[in-house]
């Protein structure tokens, strides 16, 4: 148990254990993306549940980059005071919280933004064009938006920022040859496709300084024919390491990846089926030396401990288990090592679509 609950530090950010709340879309912000008390209550419950590091839901850096309703925003200075209230509430519980910054790109919600979605290239799905190709000026503008967002996060008191470059959102789209068909300096070989991500990191670092943690979440692979592969992930990770990233969280899949989408459905009964991306994590640890966070299908204390003790990952990230049980880490710490009660039925996304905000539907039904 000691290994999972030992203290560690990421670029000056002191963490009490090896558990991370992976970014989870709560759909609890106000309609303009501003902070709400409901969202703060969720973060406080996680802090009281002794989650070592809380990563916020994906937070849009510009209005055209919004992915869905009641998503948290960081596109304006006006949003900073509310976010500071949320951060202060977490810190009062001795928690640590990082803001995940994102742009939806081709999958931006046109009905909410009122604008045509943008991507690295024209993307067609089922015979329909879903986004247009970004100009160089628009790319520069997005890079600048990420820098401003990180500065606002620091002003609000967050302990760090995490770049969202996974799951088929804008930065993933640039990394992936499935989405990125450009022939300029942002397309072609993986070193060029990674340029926007490295530009974002450089801009953010200039905005927050060297002693402020900047993390990134990226795909281990896309699970798409013609998509990002593990070898390319390792190349990008090495470039990020050289450019000063403080930690990398590995996930996988996109909205087009079918059964290998980021949010997989189906109860994980066999412990051998936990940790979807652990083979990629093993390759990562053999080649890359920045701290690794691993998310995806981790449901048991035994698996979490094995992953850390065997050096497969440095941190264990949890998403849906903490929707079901915000106190899960604390339960394990106290010696109740029963596996997570999460059934991976994805019913928690139903209340999001209905405007209620995320919660475990199964847990609520069982308690009634």
Buried (B, 14 or more C-beta within 10 A) or exposed (E): EEEBBEEBEBBEBEBBBBBBBBBBBBBBBBEEBBBBEBBBEBBBBBBBBBBBBBBBBBBBBBBBBBBBBBBBBBBBEEBBEBBBBBBEBBBEBEBBBBBBBBBBBBBBBBEBBEBEBBBBBEBEEEEEEBBBBBEEEEBBBBBBBBBBBBBBBBBBBBBBBBBBBBBBBBBBBBBBBBBBBBEEEBBBEBEBBBBBBBBBBBBBBEBBEEEBBBBBBBBBBBBBEEBBBBEBBBBBBBBBBEBEBBBBBBBBBBBBBEEBBBBBEEEBEEBEBBBBBBEBBEBBBEEBEBBBBBBBBBBBBEBBBBBBEEEBBBBBBBBBBBBBBBBBBBBBBEEEBEBBBBBBBEBBBEBBEEEEBBBBBBBEEEEE
